[in-house]
Amino acid sequence: MTELAEERNAVGGPVASRAGQFSWAFFDWANQPYFTLITTFIFAPYFAAGFVGDPVQGQVLWGYTQSMAGLAIAIGSPLLGAVADQTGARKPWLGFFSLIFIVGSLFLWTAVPGAPEGPTFVMAAVVCAALGMEFALVFYNAMLPTLVPEKRMGTLSGFGWGIGYVGGLAALFFVLMFLVADVESGVTMIGIEPLFGLDPVMREAERFTGPLAALWYTLFSLPIFLLTPDTQRTPIKARAAITAGLAQLKATFLKLRSYKNIGLFLVARMTYYDGLSAIFAFGGIYAAGTFGWEIQTLGMFGIVLSIFAALGAFLGGWMDDRFGSKRTILVSVAGLVLGTLASVSITSDTIFFIYSVAPPVPGAGPFMSVGEQVYMAAGVLIGISGGPAQAASRTFMARLAPSDMMTEFFGLYALSGKATSFVAPFVIALATAAANSQRAGLFVVVAFLLVGFLLLLPVREERVSA
């Protein structure tokens, strides 16, 4: 194939239009507020400290919730990917699971402080939202190699992650400026009453992040459905697709010995991604419990991290195409290890495990203590490393997988992101409960990152034929 032909063709056909490519990337803008608002900076810390009312017990329950969702995703993602390869089109699956996510997110509004009716229903809603989002991402990610030539996948993937972080930043900024009010003054950070009359006493701004993420997703996911081309639907019926998908999935697992390089990458990604997901999921919870940060401080922390994560994702896309996916991931995971080590070394009155510092002064401004400032610096390193690690991993999978088994391998890719993701939150929950300490639970993150880094070293960056 000539260089000109390569520029004009993606996997399975011609490249998508610029509008189609941008609309695909814009889906990251649509889905990122779920991760920013719900799983990282606003709802998750509120779940632990406000909804449950005990940061330690809340971290335990959040860990169990994430482990249940991760187990279901680990079981379902490869099967769904194999079935989708039989049916061809990805958009119908994307739409179906988007609906599940939207419903689950809407029900987070019911998380009234103190869990007067128990946390079970809200935990179920969190699981529902997580399943819908992660299953939708299987089909979204599998569309990437059908849109651009292989040499441009890193740029498009990194651009998607970058504008995704900007979307999360915009949503977080909106929450802080217009929805979150101080309990005493009754006004937001810009001195106005919260929109929609949200009551700060009942923590309605935190609870509203669920419906907000659902509405944001509904609106901004429309371009991918309207403008991004999909692969052609095959005439195979659903029942036959499931049967064929199961057979294909079984064959794939049996043939993994022929895909040893891909298998090693999936195991490595499974390990380091588990650590990455855990530090993002529990970092805000740890900060809320350690420093007593309220939603406004957590939100400002999230804004800073989102800015650097977006910059990292854009930079990572360039690094991916310039230096390769593997090198980009290794540099990023090394940054995550250092940032996580620094984070868990901090308590309210110590940094780097042994140096005593003055604890935060009640009533002082945000980030005034040394511990908070060091935690912020560690968070910046984690943010700027997390974007490239995720974007380059998606590109690496697209560069390794056989072109006619792309969705199936992205199902395995989703499995590699979730196969042990239920283990890390579960272990964090157990360690937190056993030691009655949030800090103890987060030490497992460093081990996952280090092992993933080492497993990635022998992986070769080359595509295998089916």
N, C-alpha and C positions, 0 to 999 in steps of 0.2 A: 504493500500500500504506500503510495507516495505521501510526502509530507502534506501536500495540499488536500489530498483525500482524507488524511487523518484529521485535518482541521475542520473538515466538513461533516465528519461522521462521529457519532457516539456509538455505544453498544446497541446494536439492533436497528440502527437507522441514522438519519441525519440529525445534526445537533438541533436543539430547541432554539426558538427565537429568543432574543434578549429579554422580551417580556416574560416568556415562559421560564427562563432561567432565574430572572429576578423574582418572579412569583414563587418559584420553588424555595429560593433562599429566604423569602419573606415569611415563609411558614415558621421559621425559627423565631422571627419577631412575634408571631402569633402565639407560640407555645411557651416562650421563655418566662412570661410573668407567672406561670404556674410554678416553675422552679424557683424564681426569685421571691415571689410573695408567699407561696404556700410552704414549699419544702425547705426553704433556707432562712429568710430574714424576718418574716412577719408571723405567719400562722404557726409554724413549728415551734418557735420559742413561746408564743402565746399558749399553744396546746399544753406545753410542759408547765409553764409558770403560772398561767392565768386560768386556763380551762380546767386542768387537773388540780392546780393549786400548789403542787410540790415539785420543784425543779428536778429532783432526783427521781421520784416516782414517775413524773411526766416523761423524763428521758427514757425510763424503762418501757413505758407503754408505747411511746413513739417508736422505739426500737423494735418492739414486737409487731407493731403495725406495719412498719417498713419491711420487716422480714416476711410477714404473711403475703404482702403484695409481691415482693421479690420472688418468692417461691412459685406463686401462680404465674408470674411472667416468665420465669425460667422454664416452666413446663409448657406453656402455651406458645411462646414466640417461635420456636423452630417449626412447630406444626403449622402455624399460620403462614409462615414464610414458604413452606413447601406447598401448601394448598394454593397460595397466591401464584406460585410459579406455574401451576396447572391452569388456573383461570386466566392468567395473563394480566389483566388490568389491576392496578393498585388503588386507584381512587375510590372504588366502592368500599373497599376494606378501610381505607383512611377515613371515609365519611362515617361508617358504622361505629368505629371505635372512638371517633371524635364525639359522637353523640353520648357514648357512655362516660367519657371524661366530663363533658358539660354537665350531665346530671349529677355525677358525684361531687363536682366542685360546687354546684348550687346548694347542696345540702350542708356544706360546711358552715353556712349561716346559723345552723341550729346549735353550734358549739357555745352555749350560754355559760358564762363563768361559773366555776365550781362544779360543773357537770352534775346538775341536780337530778338528772335522770340516768346518770351513769355515762361512761365514755364509749360504750359499745357501738351505738349508732354512728357517732362521729368517726370512730375508728373505721367502721365499715365504709363510710363515705370517702374517707381518705384512701382506702384500698381501691374502691371503685374508680376514683379519679386517677390513681396511679396506673391501674390496669389499662384504662382507656388511653391515657397518654402514651405509655410505653408500647402498647400494641400498635397504635397509630404510627409511632416513629419507626417501627419495623418497615412499613410500606413506604413511608416518606423517604427514609434513607436509601431504600432499594431503587428509588427513581433517579438517584444522582448519576450513575454511569450512563443512563439513557439520554441525558440532556447535553453533555459536553464531551469533547475528546478527553482521553485519559490524562493528557499532559496539563489540562486545565481543571481537573477535578479538585485539586488541592485549593486553588484559588476560590472556586465557587463554594466549596465546603467551608473554608475559612471565612468567606464573606457572609455566609449564612449564620455561622456562629457569632460573628462580629455584630451583625445587625440584630441578632437575637439578644445579645447582651444589652445592646442599646434599647431594645424594646423592653426588656426587664427593668432597665434603669428608668425609662420613661414612666412605666407603670408604678415603680416604687416612688418616684418623685411625685407623681399625681397623688398617691396615697398620703404621703407626708405633708404635702402642701395644702391639700383640699379635703382630706377625710379624717385625719388623726388630730384630735383636739386634746389639749392639756386638761386633766380632770379638774384642776382648780380654776383655771382661767376660762375654760370652755371654748378657746379659740385655737386655730391651727398655727403652724410655724410662721405663716404669713399674716397672722392676725385677723383671720376671718372665722366665722362659725362654720363647722364642717358641713359639706354638702349632704343633702338628703336627710339632714337632721340626725346624723349618727350620734348616738349617746356614748361618750367616753367611759362612763361608769359601767355600762353593760358591755364594754369592749366591742362595740358594734363595728368599728373600723377594722379591727383584726378579723372579725367574723366575715365582714363584707369582702375580704380578699378572695374568698372562694367564688362568689357570684361575679366579682369583677374579672377574675381570671377567665371564667367561663364566657362572659360577654366579650372580652377582649379577643379571646380565641375564635369565637363565632364570627366576629366582624373581620378580623385580619387573616383568617384562613381562606376567605372567599377567593382571593386571586389564584391560589394553587389549583382550586377546583375549576376556575373559569379559564385560565390562561396557560397553565402548564400542561403539555401533552402527556398522555398516558400511553402505555403499551396496549396493543390491541387485545380485546377480550377474545378468549378462545371459546369454541362452542361446547366445551365440556360442562356437564351439569354439576351442581354442587355436591351431590352424593358421590358421584364418580371422582370429583376433584379431591374430596376428603380421602377416599380410598387410595387414589393414586398418590396423593400427598403423603399419606402415612407410609406407603411403600417406598416413595422417593426418600423420605426422611430416614427410614430404616436403612436404605441402601447407602445414604450419605454417611451415616454413622459407621456403617460397616466398612465403607471405603475411606474413612478418615486416615487409614494407614497410607493411602495413596496421596493424601493431602497433608502430610506431616508438617510441612512448613506453615500452612494455614492453621492447622490444629494447634501448633505451638504458639502462633500469634494469638489465637482465641483464648488459650489458657493464660498467656501473659496479660492480655487485655482484661480478661475476667478478674485477674488479681489486682492489677493497678487501678482499674476502674472502680472496683469495689472500695478501695481506699479513698479514691477521689470522691466518689458519691457520699461516702460516710463523713468525710471532713466537711463537705458542703452541707450535708443534712444536719449535722450535729454541732457545727461551729457556732451558729447563732444561739443554739440552746445552751452551749457551754458558756458563751459570753454573758447571756442573760442570767445564768446562775452564779457565775463567778463575780461579775461586776454589778449585778443588779440592773442591767441596762433595760430601759423601757422601750416601747415601740419606736419612739422618735430617734433615740440613739442608735438602736438596731438598724433603723432605716437609713440614717446617715452613714453608718458603717457599710450597709449594703450598697449605697450609691457609690462610695469610693471603690469598693471591690468590683462593682459592675463596670465602672469606667475602665479599670485596669484589665478586667477580664475581656472587655470588648477590644481594647488595644492589643492584648495578647492574642486574641483570635485572629484579628486582621494580620498581625505580624506572623502568626503561625501559618496562615494560608500562603503567604509569600515564602516563608521558610520551607514549607512542604513542597512546593513546586521547584524551589531552588536547590534544596539540599536533600530532599526525600522525606517520606513520612516517618520512617524509622528514626532517623536522627532527630527530627522535630519532637517525636514522642519521648525519646530518651532525655533530651534536655528539659522537657516540660515536667516529666515525672521526677527528675532530680530536684527541680525547683519545688515541686509539691512536697517531697520528703523534707527538705530544709524548712519550708514554711510550716508544715505540720509539727515537726519537732519543736520549732520555736513556739508554736501556739500552746502545745501541751506542757511546755516548760513554765507557763505563766499561771500564777494564782493572783488573788487580789493584792497580795503583799510580797510576792517573789517573782523574779524573772530568771530565765535560764536555769531553773531548778534550785539554785543556791544563793542568788543575790537578793537580799532583802530590800524592799522599796516601800514607800508610804502607800497605804491603801487609798482607794478613792474617797474623797471627802463628800459626805451627804450634802446635796444641794449645790455642789460645784458643777461647772459646765461639763459637757461631754468630753471625754478623752483628755482630761486634765492630769490624770495620774500616769506615772511612768509605765505601770503594768498595762494600762489601756493603750498607751501609745505604742508599746512594743507589740501588743496584740494586733493593733491596726497594721503595723508594718508587716507582720507575719501574714496577715490576711491579704495584703496587697500582693505579696509574693505568691500566695496560693491562687489568687485571682488571675494574675498575669500568666501563671503556668497552666491553670485549668483549661482555659480556652483552647490553646494549641493542642493540648493532650487529647481533648475530645474531638476537635475538628480533624486533626491528622489521623486519628484512629479510624474515623469514618472513611477517609480517603484511602487509607492503607487497606481496609477491607475491600473497597471497590477495585483496588489495583491488584489484589491477590486472587479474588474469587473468579471461577469460570464464568464467562459472560452469560451462558444459558442457564445458570443456576444462581443468578444474582440474588433474587429475593430469598431463596432458601438459605443461602449463606448469610444473608443479612438477618434471617431468623436465628441462625446460629450465633451471629454477631450480637443480637439482642440477648440471646441466652448467655453469651460470654459477659454481657454487662449485668446480668441478673442471676446467673447460676449460683454465685456465692454472695450476691448482694443481700439475700435474706440471712446469710450466715453472719456477716459483719454487724448489722444492726442487732441481731440476736445475741452475739457475743458481747457487743457493747452493752446491751441491756443486762445480760447476766453479770458482767464485770461491774457495772454501775451498782446493781442491786447488792452484789456480794460485798463490795467495798464501801457501799453507801457513799460513793464519790463519783461525780461526773468525770473528773479528770482520769480516774482509773479506766473508765470505759473507752477513752479515746486513744489509749496507747496502742490498741490493736491496729489502728489506721496506719501507723508508720510501718508495721511489719508487712501489711498488704502492699504498700507502695514499693518497698524495697524488693520484695520477692518478684513483683511484676516487672520491675526494672531489670532484674537479673535474667528472668525468663525471656525477655524481649531481645537480649543481646544476640543470640544465635539465629534469629529469624531473618530470612532472605527476602528482599523486596523484589518479587517477581511473580507474574501471573501463571497459574497452572491451568492447562486445558482440561475440559471435562472428560 
